[in-house]
Amino acid sequence: MKRIPNIRTIGLLLVAAAFTQSCREKAPPNILVIVADDHCKQTITSYNPNSLVQTPGIDRLAEEGMQFHGMMVSNSVCAPSRAVMLTGKHSHVNGMKTNRHRFDGSQQTFPKLLQEAGYRTAVMGKWHLRSRPEGFDDYRLMDGQGQYYDCPLKDPGHPWDSTGNVFEGYLTDVITDQGIRWLEELPAEEPFCLLVHHKAPHGPHDPAPRHAHLWENDTLPEPPTLLDTYEGRAPEPIGDELVSSRLAISRYPGYREDIQKYAGDREKTTRHMYQVFMRGYLKLVKSLDENVERLLDYLDESGLAENTLVIYTSDNGFFNGEHGFYNKMWMYEPSMALPFIARWPGEIPGGSDTKTLTSLPDLTATILDAAGVDIPDDLQGTSLRPVFTNPDTALREAVYYHYYEAFHVPEQIGVRTTRYKLIFFPNLPESYRWELYDLQTDPREMENLYEHEALQPVRGKMHRLLEEKIDETGDQDAQMFLKNIRI
């Protein structure tokens, strides 16, 4: 005869089940952050259905998580952006203003705070911060920019000034291999934070053999602003100096012969270089997306997906021929706006979108908040967790940007709201010093409205927001520029 449990037994079982469920709910999530290099929203199909390359791996994250349409970078260049991610602080605070600087690894970073909270931490791939990583239990890192084939990677057992051991194969695949290897070796009971930092699709455009012939005979559609001549805007007086921006005078050695093909004819050179450059870029996006999918598959197969917060982003946006440009650094939308997608089962509804204005320093606060770690008062970002459950949550009125003059690109300081953008070029002649854009009526940023009479109230408000952000972030360099400039 089957024994029927008494009321007390049933009660104990219910309490135990509730306790088990409570523990499961409170278990700190694993964290996987996938960072591309120079990947823009234009070549992700979940952001742009007309993307020139299909990205099913990244699209899968968007389908199962939340896609951010208002994420902005605060300094659009590789090393400074990575320092912002680690510290949650703007470049003038963390000390990494340009690629020439060396990151002070002794300062507070989110991997260090996670370690103190019991997390195992690792970073694989591109580092680009010069100093030895701190706050990580393990790493496999390129020396500087590395190379796409048979790249040496450093690990904690190597002297930091060495190049490391050569890992045969294609770099984007190898970085993923190393991330999966580290996950496979982890104790099951310990939460982890893994950073997978890809070089792709940063040039030079050396594709995986399997992608070498993609788009070989295709003529790619051109962006409407490809032949922009910059009238009334900052690039106009310095256009012939912008070798780190303009397709027609690209600094990439591998493209020098292509540039010479139509030497002296700006239109033909620009259009030709767009085709050549984008074919190479898209091949690298393809391998990147495949490896995002590999990581997601591993999380599913290992049973880790259910309790893992996955974030996909890039260190900056990137021009795909808009304004005749091929790089980043500028405060214009293709460079400033970032892809940012977060998936966290049970916390983020799948297939959700948000237009909330967010900034890259928010990444640090979000990771700490998700892990249940107190957010330090000196962080300059805000946790995105409220947005996860309410996409309409407003976090701020404006985001702040400061790019420090380098790579033949002028210094830029500015603010962006949901509709307007004000850019200050402190080192350019007075007539090119200020730009104001209405992103609602002019999303391609072709008309500088700074002197338009009807926009003077908006201009005044944007100036006030800029001064507030400069004071709020403690940017003394920007304060000095404004002090010496007549508005």
C-alpha positions as CSV (number, residue, x, y, z in Angstrom):
1,M,0.0,0.0,0.0
2,K,1.3,3.4,-1.0
3,R,2.3,5.5,2.0
4,I,0.6,9.0,2.2
5,P,2.8,11.7,3.8
6,N,1.3,13.4,6.8
7,I,0.6,17.2,6.9
8,R,3.9,17.9,8.8
9,T,6.0,16.1,6.2
10,I,4.2,17.9,3.4
11,G,4.9,21.2,5.1
12,L,8.6,20.4,5.5
13,L,8.8,19.4,1.9
14,L,7.2,22.6,0.8
15,V,9.6,24.7,2.9
16,A,12.6,22.8,1.6
17,A,11.4,23.3,-2.0
18,A,10.8,27.0,-1.4
19,F,14.3,27.3,0.2
20,T,15.9,25.4,-2.7
21,Q,14.1,27.7,-5.2
22,S,15.1,30.8,-3.2
23,C,18.8,29.7,-3.2
24,R,18.6,29.0,-6.9
25,E,17.1,32.4,-7.5
26,K,19.7,34.2,-5.4
27,A,22.7,32.3,-6.9
28,P,25.0,34.9,-8.5
29,P,24.8,34.7,-12.3
30,N,27.7,33.8,-14.5
31,I,28.8,36.6,-16.7
32,L,30.1,36.4,-20.3
33,V,31.0,39.7,-22.1
34,I,31.8,39.4,-25.8
35,V,33.6,42.5,-27.1
36,A,34.2,43.0,-30.8
37,D,36.7,45.5,-32.2
38,D,35.3,48.1,-34.6
39,H,32.0,46.4,-35.1
40,C,29.1,48.7,-36.0
41,K,25.3,48.3,-35.8
42,Q,25.0,48.7,-39.6
43,T,26.4,45.1,-40.1
44,I,24.1,43.3,-37.6
45,T,20.9,42.2,-39.1
46,S,18.9,42.5,-35.8
47,Y,19.8,46.2,-35.9
48,N,19.7,46.6,-39.7
49,P,17.6,44.2,-41.8
50,N,19.5,45.5,-44.8
51,S,22.8,44.6,-43.4
52,L,25.4,43.5,-46.0
53,V,26.2,40.4,-44.0
54,Q,23.8,38.1,-42.1
55,T,24.6,37.7,-38.4
56,P,22.5,34.8,-37.0
57,G,24.7,34.4,-33.9
58,I,24.3,37.9,-32.7
59,D,20.7,38.0,-33.9
60,R,20.0,35.0,-31.6
61,L,21.1,37.0,-28.6
62,A,18.7,39.8,-29.6
63,E,15.9,37.3,-30.0
64,E,16.5,35.9,-26.6
65,G,17.4,39.2,-24.8
66,M,17.3,43.0,-25.1
67,Q,18.8,45.1,-27.8
68,F,19.9,48.6,-26.9
69,H,19.5,51.3,-29.6
70,G,20.7,54.2,-27.5
71,M,24.1,52.9,-26.3
72,M,26.9,55.5,-26.9
73,V,30.6,55.3,-26.5
74,S,32.4,58.0,-24.5
75,N,35.7,58.1,-26.4
76,S,35.6,56.2,-29.7
77,V,39.0,54.5,-30.0
78,C,40.2,51.1,-28.9
79,A,42.3,51.2,-25.8
80,P,40.4,54.1,-24.0
81,S,37.1,52.4,-24.6
82,R,38.4,49.2,-23.0
83,A,39.6,51.1,-20.0
84,V,36.2,52.7,-19.7
85,M,34.6,49.2,-19.7
86,L,36.9,48.0,-16.9
87,T,36.6,51.0,-14.7
88,G,33.2,52.5,-15.4
89,K,34.9,55.9,-15.5
90,H,35.6,58.4,-18.3
91,S,39.0,58.5,-19.9
92,H,40.2,61.6,-18.0
93,V,39.5,59.8,-14.7
94,N,40.9,56.3,-15.5
95,G,43.9,57.9,-17.2
96,M,43.6,56.1,-20.6
97,K,42.9,59.1,-22.9
98,T,44.5,57.7,-26.1
99,N,46.0,54.5,-27.4
100,R,49.4,55.9,-26.6
101,H,48.8,55.9,-22.8
102,R,49.4,52.9,-20.4
103,F,46.6,51.7,-18.3
104,D,47.1,51.9,-14.5
105,G,46.2,48.4,-13.5
106,S,46.4,49.2,-9.8
107,Q,43.1,51.1,-10.0
108,Q,39.6,49.7,-9.2
109,T,38.1,47.5,-11.9
110,F,35.0,45.3,-12.0
111,P,37.0,42.1,-12.4
112,K,38.8,42.9,-9.1
113,L,35.5,43.6,-7.4
114,L,34.0,40.3,-8.7
115,Q,37.1,38.4,-7.5
116,E,36.6,39.7,-4.0
117,A,32.9,38.5,-4.3
118,G,34.0,35.0,-5.1
119,Y,34.0,35.0,-8.9
120,R,36.5,33.3,-11.1
121,T,37.6,35.8,-13.8
122,A,39.4,35.5,-17.1
123,V,40.0,37.5,-20.3
124,M,40.8,36.1,-23.7
125,G,41.9,37.8,-26.9
126,K,42.7,41.5,-27.3
127,W,43.9,43.6,-24.4
128,H,45.6,46.6,-25.9
129,L,46.2,48.4,-22.6
130,R,50.0,47.9,-22.4
131,S,50.1,47.0,-18.6
132,R,49.9,43.5,-17.2
133,P,46.2,42.5,-16.5
134,E,45.2,42.6,-12.9
135,G,42.0,41.1,-11.4
136,F,42.0,38.0,-13.6
137,D,42.7,34.4,-12.6
138,D,43.6,33.5,-16.2
139,Y,44.2,35.1,-19.5
140,R,45.4,34.4,-23.1
141,L,46.2,37.7,-24.7
142,M,47.6,39.1,-27.9
143,D,50.6,41.3,-27.8
144,G,49.4,44.7,-29.0
145,Q,47.3,44.2,-32.1
146,G,48.4,40.6,-32.7
147,Q,47.8,38.9,-36.0
148,Y,45.0,36.9,-37.6
149,Y,47.0,33.8,-38.3
150,D,49.1,31.7,-35.8
151,C,49.0,34.5,-33.2
152,P,51.2,34.3,-30.1
153,L,49.2,34.7,-26.9
154,K,50.5,35.5,-23.4
155,D,49.3,33.7,-20.3
156,P,50.0,34.4,-16.6
157,G,53.0,32.1,-16.8
158,H,54.8,34.3,-19.2
159,P,56.8,37.5,-18.4
160,W,54.6,40.3,-19.5
161,D,57.3,41.7,-21.9
162,S,57.3,38.4,-23.8
163,T,55.1,37.6,-26.8
164,G,53.8,34.3,-25.5
165,N,53.2,31.0,-27.2
166,V,52.0,30.7,-30.8
167,F,48.5,29.3,-31.2
168,E,48.1,27.8,-34.7
169,G,44.9,28.7,-36.5
170,Y,42.7,31.6,-37.2
171,L,42.6,34.1,-34.4
172,T,38.9,34.6,-34.0
173,D,38.5,30.8,-33.7
174,V,41.4,30.5,-31.4
175,I,40.1,33.2,-29.0
176,T,36.8,31.3,-28.8
177,D,38.6,28.0,-28.3
178,Q,40.5,29.5,-25.3
179,G,37.4,30.8,-23.8
180,I,35.6,27.5,-24.0
181,R,38.7,25.7,-22.7
182,W,38.7,27.9,-19.6
183,L,35.0,27.3,-19.0
184,E,35.5,23.5,-19.3
185,E,38.2,23.6,-16.6
186,L,36.2,25.6,-14.1
187,P,34.9,24.2,-10.8
188,A,31.1,23.8,-11.3
189,E,30.2,25.5,-8.1
190,E,32.0,28.8,-8.6
191,P,30.4,31.7,-10.5
192,F,32.5,33.1,-13.4
193,C,33.1,36.2,-15.4
194,L,34.7,35.6,-18.8
195,L,35.6,38.4,-21.1
196,V,36.1,37.3,-24.8
197,H,37.8,40.2,-26.6
198,H,38.0,39.7,-30.3
199,K,40.2,41.5,-32.7
200,A,37.6,41.2,-35.5
201,P,36.6,43.0,-37.5
202,H,39.5,45.4,-37.0
203,G,41.9,45.5,-39.9
204,P,44.0,44.3,-41.5
205,H,41.3,42.3,-43.2
206,D,42.9,38.8,-43.2
207,P,39.9,36.5,-43.5
208,A,39.5,32.9,-42.4
209,P,40.2,30.6,-45.3
210,R,36.6,29.5,-45.3
211,H,35.5,33.1,-46.0
212,A,38.3,34.2,-48.4
213,H,36.0,34.3,-51.5
214,L,32.8,35.8,-50.0
215,W,31.5,38.9,-51.9
216,E,34.4,38.5,-54.4
217,N,32.3,39.4,-57.4
218,D,29.6,41.5,-55.7
219,T,29.1,45.2,-56.1
220,L,28.0,46.4,-52.6
221,P,25.3,49.1,-52.3
222,E,26.8,52.4,-51.3
223,P,25.7,54.5,-48.3
224,P,24.0,57.7,-49.3
225,T,26.7,59.9,-47.8
226,L,29.7,58.1,-49.3
227,L,30.7,61.1,-51.4
228,D,30.2,63.7,-48.7
229,T,32.4,66.8,-49.1
230,Y,31.8,68.2,-45.6
231,E,30.6,71.7,-46.4
232,G,30.3,73.8,-43.2
233,R,31.5,70.9,-41.0
234,A,34.7,70.1,-39.2
235,P,36.2,67.6,-41.8
236,E,36.0,70.3,-44.6
237,P,39.3,72.3,-43.9
238,I,41.3,69.2,-43.0
239,G,39.9,66.6,-45.4
240,D,43.3,66.0,-47.1
241,E,44.9,65.2,-43.8
242,L,42.4,62.6,-42.6
243,V,44.4,59.5,-43.6
244,S,43.0,57.7,-40.5
245,S,39.4,58.5,-41.6
246,R,38.9,58.8,-45.4
247,L,38.6,55.8,-47.6
248,A,40.3,57.7,-50.4
249,I,43.6,58.1,-48.4
250,S,43.4,55.1,-46.1
251,R,46.5,54.5,-44.0
252,Y,46.2,50.7,-44.3
253,P,49.3,49.4,-46.1
254,G,47.4,46.6,-47.7
255,Y,45.2,49.0,-49.6
256,R,47.9,51.4,-50.9
257,E,47.8,49.9,-54.5
258,D,44.1,50.1,-54.6
259,I,44.2,53.8,-53.6
260,Q,46.6,54.5,-56.4
261,K,44.4,52.9,-59.0
262,Y,42.4,56.2,-59.4
263,A,44.8,58.6,-57.9
264,G,43.7,62.2,-58.3
265,D,40.0,61.4,-58.8
266,R,38.4,61.7,-55.4
267,E,35.0,60.2,-56.4
268,K,36.4,57.2,-58.2
269,T,38.9,56.4,-55.5
270,T,36.3,56.7,-52.7
271,R,33.8,54.5,-54.5
272,H,36.5,51.9,-55.4
273,M,37.9,51.8,-51.9
274,Y,34.5,51.4,-50.4
275,Q,34.0,48.2,-52.4
276,V,37.5,46.9,-51.5
277,F,37.4,47.8,-47.9
278,M,33.9,46.6,-47.2
279,R,34.5,43.1,-48.8
280,G,37.4,42.7,-46.3
281,Y,35.4,44.0,-43.3
282,L,32.4,41.8,-44.0
283,K,34.5,38.6,-44.1
284,L,35.7,39.3,-40.6
285,V,32.2,40.1,-39.3
286,K,31.2,36.7,-40.7
287,S,33.9,34.8,-38.6
288,L,33.0,37.0,-35.6
289,D,29.4,36.0,-35.8
290,E,30.1,32.3,-36.2
291,N,32.2,32.4,-33.0
292,V,29.5,34.3,-31.1
293,E,27.2,31.4,-32.0
294,R,29.8,28.8,-30.9
295,L,29.9,30.4,-27.4
296,L,26.1,30.4,-27.2
297,D,26.0,26.8,-28.2
298,Y,28.5,25.9,-25.6
299,L,26.5,27.6,-22.9
300,D,23.4,25.7,-24.0
301,E,25.2,22.3,-24.2
302,S,26.9,22.7,-20.8
303,G,23.7,23.8,-19.0
304,L,25.2,27.2,-18.2
305,A,22.9,29.3,-20.3
306,E,20.1,29.5,-17.8
307,N,22.1,31.4,-15.2
308,T,24.5,33.4,-17.4
309,L,24.2,37.1,-18.3
310,V,25.6,37.4,-21.8
311,I,26.5,40.9,-23.1
312,Y,27.6,41.6,-26.7
313,T,29.1,44.9,-27.6
314,S,32.1,46.6,-29.4
315,D,34.8,48.9,-28.2
316,N,33.4,51.6,-30.6
317,G,31.2,52.0,-33.6
318,F,32.6,52.2,-37.1
319,F,32.1,54.0,-40.4
320,N,31.1,51.7,-43.2
321,G,31.6,54.3,-45.9
322,E,29.3,57.0,-44.3
323,H,30.8,60.4,-45.1
324,G,33.5,58.6,-47.1
325,F,35.0,57.4,-43.8
326,Y,36.2,53.9,-42.8
327,N,37.3,54.3,-39.2
328,K,36.0,55.6,-35.9
329,M,37.1,58.5,-33.5
330,W,34.5,61.0,-34.6
331,M,31.4,61.9,-32.6
332,Y,29.2,61.2,-35.6
333,E,26.6,58.5,-35.2
334,P,28.3,55.5,-37.0
335,S,31.3,55.9,-34.7
336,M,29.6,56.9,-31.5
337,A,26.7,54.5,-31.4
338,L,27.4,51.0,-30.2
339,P,25.8,47.6,-30.7
340,F,24.8,46.5,-27.2
341,I,22.7,43.3,-26.6
342,A,22.1,41.6,-23.2
343,R,20.6,38.2,-22.5
344,W,19.7,37.0,-19.0
345,P,17.0,34.3,-18.8
346,G,14.4,35.1,-16.2
347,E,15.6,38.7,-15.9
348,I,15.4,40.1,-19.4
349,P,12.4,39.3,-21.6
350,G,13.4,37.8,-24.9
351,G,13.0,39.9,-28.1
352,S,12.8,43.2,-26.2
353,D,14.2,46.6,-27.4
354,T,15.0,49.8,-25.7
355,K,15.8,53.3,-26.9
356,T,16.9,54.5,-23.5
357,L,20.0,56.7,-23.7
358,T,22.9,54.8,-22.3
359,S,26.7,55.2,-22.1
360,L,29.5,52.7,-22.1
361,P,30.5,53.4,-18.4
362,D,27.1,51.8,-17.6
363,L,28.6,48.4,-18.4
364,T,30.6,48.3,-15.2
365,A,27.7,49.2,-12.9
366,T,25.4,46.8,-14.7
367,I,27.8,43.8,-14.2
368,L,28.4,44.6,-10.5
369,D,24.6,45.1,-9.9
370,A,23.8,41.8,-11.6
371,A,26.4,40.0,-9.5
372,G,25.0,41.4,-6.3
373,V,28.2,43.5,-5.7
374,D,27.8,47.0,-4.2
375,I,28.4,49.6,-6.9
376,P,31.1,52.0,-5.7
377,D,30.1,55.7,-5.4
378,D,32.9,56.8,-7.7
379,L,31.6,55.0,-10.8
380,Q,30.4,57.3,-13.5
381,G,28.0,54.8,-15.1
382,T,24.5,53.7,-14.1
383,S,23.2,50.1,-13.8
384,L,21.0,49.1,-16.7
385,R,19.0,46.6,-14.6
386,P,15.9,48.9,-14.3
387,V,15.9,49.0,-18.1
388,F,15.9,45.2,-18.4
389,T,12.5,45.1,-16.8
390,N,11.2,48.4,-18.1
391,P,12.6,49.4,-21.5
392,D,11.1,52.9,-21.2
393,T,13.2,53.7,-18.1
394,A,15.0,57.0,-18.5
395,L,18.5,57.1,-17.0
396,R,19.8,60.5,-18.1
397,E,19.1,63.5,-20.3
398,A,22.4,63.5,-22.2
399,V,25.6,61.4,-22.6
400,Y,29.1,62.9,-22.7
401,Y,31.9,62.4,-25.2
402,H,35.5,63.4,-25.3
403,Y,38.0,62.2,-27.9
404,Y,41.5,63.4,-27.5
405,E,43.3,64.5,-30.6
406,A,45.2,61.6,-32.3
407,F,45.5,59.8,-35.7
408,H,45.0,63.1,-37.6
409,V,41.5,63.5,-36.1
410,P,40.8,66.6,-34.1
411,E,39.8,66.7,-30.5
412,Q,36.1,66.6,-29.9
413,I,34.0,67.3,-26.8
414,G,30.2,67.0,-26.8
415,V,26.9,65.9,-25.6
416,R,24.1,63.9,-27.2
417,T,20.5,63.8,-26.1
418,T,17.8,61.5,-27.6
419,R,17.3,64.2,-30.4
420,Y,20.2,66.6,-30.5
421,K,23.9,66.5,-30.6
422,L,26.4,69.3,-29.9
423,I,30.1,68.9,-30.9
424,F,32.9,71.2,-29.9
425,F,36.2,71.1,-31.8
426,P,38.4,73.2,-29.6
427,N,41.5,73.2,-31.9
428,L,39.8,74.0,-35.2
429,P,39.3,77.5,-36.7
430,E,36.4,79.4,-35.1
431,S,34.1,78.9,-38.1
432,Y,34.4,75.1,-37.7
433,R,34.4,74.9,-33.9
434,W,30.8,74.1,-33.2
435,E,28.3,71.6,-34.8
436,L,24.7,71.1,-33.8
437,Y,22.6,68.3,-35.3
438,D,18.9,67.4,-35.1
439,L,19.0,63.6,-35.3
440,Q,15.3,63.4,-35.8
441,T,15.2,65.4,-39.0
442,D,18.8,64.8,-40.1
443,P,19.9,61.3,-38.9
444,R,22.8,61.3,-41.3
445,E,24.3,64.5,-39.8
446,M,24.7,66.4,-43.1
447,E,23.5,69.9,-42.0
448,N,25.2,71.8,-39.2
449,L,22.4,73.8,-37.5
450,Y,24.6,75.7,-35.0
451,E,24.0,79.1,-36.6
452,H,20.4,78.6,-37.5
453,E,18.2,81.2,-35.8
454,A,15.3,78.9,-35.1
455,L,17.6,76.5,-33.1
456,Q,19.1,79.1,-30.8
457,P,17.0,78.0,-27.8
458,V,18.1,74.4,-28.4
459,R,21.7,75.5,-28.8
460,G,21.6,77.3,-25.5
461,K,20.2,74.3,-23.7
462,M,22.8,72.0,-25.3
463,H,25.6,74.4,-24.2
464,R,24.2,74.2,-20.6
465,L,24.1,70.4,-20.8
466,L,27.7,70.3,-22.0
467,E,28.9,72.5,-19.2
468,E,26.9,70.4,-16.7
469,K,28.5,67.1,-18.0
470,I,32.0,68.6,-18.0
471,D,31.5,69.6,-14.3
472,E,29.7,66.4,-13.4
473,T,32.5,64.2,-14.8
474,G,35.3,66.5,-13.6
475,D,36.9,66.9,-17.0
476,Q,39.4,69.7,-16.3
477,D,40.8,69.6,-19.9
478,A,37.4,70.4,-21.3
479,Q,36.9,73.1,-18.6
480,M,40.1,74.8,-19.7
481,F,39.1,74.7,-23.4
482,L,35.7,76.3,-22.7
483,K,37.3,78.9,-20.5
484,N,39.4,80.1,-23.3
485,I,36.7,79.9,-26.0
486,R,34.1,82.6,-26.7
487,I,30.6,81.0,-27.0
